[in-house]
Amino acid sequence: MTEHHQGPPQGPPQLLRPTETGRALGGIHPQTLANWRHTGKGPPYVKIGSAIRYDADALRVYCAENTRNPKDSR
């Protein structure tokens, strides 16, 4: 039996600054993202030294996981 393992993503990750992330999420203020980080909410982030960055692929997953269908709330 052959096991298939998915390798690492191709190429470097696309890391976005909080201002870019806020824009990508429809105008979320960077301070809101900081508040979410502090409270353990919001999208996953990468901390490199003191720099905060958001991986574009992780943001896509976060949005998909938080998408709600109005029909499901009945």
Secondary structure, DSSP 8 states (H G I E B T S, - for coil): ---------SS---EE-HHHHHHHTTS--HHHHHHHHHHT-SS--EEETTEEEEEHHHHHHHHHHT---GGGG-
